[in-house]
Amino acid sequence: MAPEALRRDQDEPVGLAIYDTVRWAIVFVFQHFGSLLKVSATPFLLSFLLTVAENALTVAVPALHGPVLVLVFQFLLTAVLVPQATAWHRYTLLDGQRLRWFQCVVGCRELRFCGYAFLGYAGLLLSGYAGASLYRTFAEFAVATQLLLAVLGIWFLARFAAVLPAAAIGVRLSLRQAYAATRGGASKIMGIYVVTALMMTTFGMGFDALGSIAASFFSTVTPWTTIVAETAPRAFFNLLSVGVSITLLSVIFKQIWAPAGSPDAA
């Protein structure tokens, strides 16, 4: 399957069991949070610099501010996450992977991953425009339209997202192969996504509440400590969300493409 052996943990899920898969991804991130922090340092700094650059450019040249500039910086903000995502996919899927502080590797695997990622991003944009058009045309069915688009989006993610972890570890998995590999398991994968979204939304509300409480507690100290106290829990949750999302794709990929005991598992 790949030039490197797949990582095998004794308690990893099999058969796309919804609860076991979600639990395993969350527990894995907490167990290896230090490694996730290492590989997240570079994209965090680059994202911060890009945000500052966008704001500075908007203030310095107001005429440039518009949809094109927003899309350009969204493209760049997504691109800087690619080395982090591919490195974490390799860490979760392959034996003997070690992550370093400020690690940022760009090669053929990252470029292939980036191509698939932006193909999906373009699909999201098109579906968003289609949703807006349908909303204007059938305003009385707005909720049903949004629900239908959400279900279709989850379905496409369930059938084709396996190409991302595959690209990260150097496996040439085509969209057609990904579609075939998920035949019979799409409903379970969709269930995994929905359960994860509900759990992470609940966690996010908790971290938001924690940030608000911390900000109130430190409001009498200095404005700086108030900002730090409010943003720290949310920053931790954002990092946790990214790690869980990438890990989830990895563990799903392993179950559908190279389950334990299959010839591809070696």
Residue pairs with C-beta under 8 A, 6 or more apart in sequence:
1 171
1 257
1 258
1 264
1 265
1 266
2 94
2 169
2 170
2 171
3 170
4 94
4 95
4 96
4 169
5 94
5 95
5 96
5 266
6 93
6 94
6 95
6 254
6 258
6 265
6 266
7 92
7 93
7 94
7 95
7 97
8 260
8 265
11 24
12 24
12 251
12 254
12 260
13 20
13 21
13 23
13 24
13 251
13 255
14 255
14 259
14 260
15 255
16 185
16 188
16 189
16 192
16 252
16 255
16 256
17 188
18 188
18 191
18 192
18 195
19 195
21 192
21 248
21 251
21 252
21 255
22 192
22 195
22 196
22 199
22 248
24 251
25 196
25 244
25 247
25 248
25 251
26 199
26 244
28 92
28 247
28 251
29 36
29 240
29 243
29 244
29 247
32 91
33 240
33 243
35 91
35 99
36 88
36 99
36 239
36 243
37 239
38 99
38 100
38 101
38 102
38 103
39 84
39 87
39 88
39 91
39 99
39 100
39 103
40 84
40 239
40 242
40 243
41 101
41 102
42 80
42 83
42 84
42 102
42 103
42 104
43 80
43 81
43 83
43 84
43 104
46 80
47 77
47 80
47 81
50 73
50 76
50 77
50 80
51 73
51 77
53 73
54 69
54 73
57 64
57 69
58 64
58 65
58 69
75 118
78 117
78 118
78 121
79 114
81 242
82 106
82 110
82 113
82 114
82 117
83 103
83 104
83 105
83 106
83 110
84 242
85 113
85 117
85 164
85 168
85 246
86 105
86 109
86 110
86 113
86 167
86 168
87 99
87 103
87 105
87 168
88 99
88 243
88 246
88 247
88 250
89 164
89 165
89 168
89 169
89 246
89 249
89 250
90 97
90 168
90 169
91 97
91 99
92 246
92 247
92 250
92 251
93 165
93 168
93 169
93 250
93 253
93 254
94 169
108 170
109 167
109 168
109 169
109 170
110 168
112 167
113 164
113 167
113 168
116 163
116 164
116 167
117 164
120 157
120 160
120 161
123 156
124 153
127 149
127 152
127 153
130 149
131 145
131 146
131 149
134 145
134 149
135 142
135 145
135 146
138 145
154 190
154 193
154 194
155 186
155 190
157 193
158 182
158 186
158 189
158 190
158 193
159 178
159 179
159 182
159 186
160 175
160 178
160 179
161 178
161 249
161 252
162 173
162 178
162 181
162 182
162 249
162 252
162 253
162 256
162 257
163 173
163 174
163 175
163 178
164 249
165 249
165 250
165 253
166 172
166 173
166 178
166 253
166 257
167 173
171 257
173 181
173 257
181 256
181 257
182 189
182 256
185 256
189 252
189 256
192 248
192 252
193 248
196 244
196 245
196 248
200 241
200 244
203 237
203 240
204 237
204 241
207 233
207 234
207 236
207 237
208 233
208 234
210 233
211 229
211 230
211 231
211 232
211 233
211 234
212 230
214 229
214 230
214 232
214 233
215 226
215 227
215 229
215 230
217 229
218 225
218 226
218 228
218 229
219 226
257 264
258 264
258 265
259 265
